[in-house]
Amino acid sequence: MAGSPQAWAAGTMLMVLQSILGLTPDAPNNILWVNDPTLPPWLNRVKFSNLRIGPSRLDITFTRQEGVTSFTVPKKHGKLRIVMEE
C-alpha cells in the first residue's frame, strides 16, 4: 500500500545508531559491547532510556565533545556487563 511505512524503514534509524555507536548486544551472555563509538559532528548527544538487553535494563548516554565520543551509564538494573573496545 502506498504511503504505508515498511518494516525495514522503521528500524533503519536504530540500525544507524547501533552502527555509529558500535553497540553489539549479547543478550545470552548478558553483555553489551561498545566498540569505538563515534557521533557525527552534527549530533552531540544520544540517550537511550530503559534499554533492555536480556534480563537487564539500563540508561546510557553518548556525548561528543571536541570530537571525542564518550558514554555514561547513570542507571543499570541487572547483572549486565558493559565492555568497551577500541
Residue, then its C-alpha position, 0 to 999 in steps of 0.5 A: m500500500a502506498g504511503s504505508p511505512q515498511a518494516w525495514a524503514a522503521g528500524t533503519m534509524l536504530m540500525v544507524l545508531q547501533s552502527i555509529l555507536g558500535l553497540t553489539p548486544d549479547a543478550p545470552n551472555n548478558i553483555l553489551w559491547v561498545n566498540d569505538p563509538t563515534l557521533p557525527p559532528w552534527l549530533n552531540r548527544v544520544k540517550f537511550s532510556n530503559l534499554r533492555i538487553g536480556p534480563s537487564r535494563l539500563d540508561i546510557t548516554f553518548t556525548r561528543q565533545e571536541g570530537v571525542t565520543s564518550f558514554t555514561v551509564p547513570k542507571k543499570h538494573g541487572k547483572l549486565r556487563i558493559v565492555m568497551e573496545e577500541 
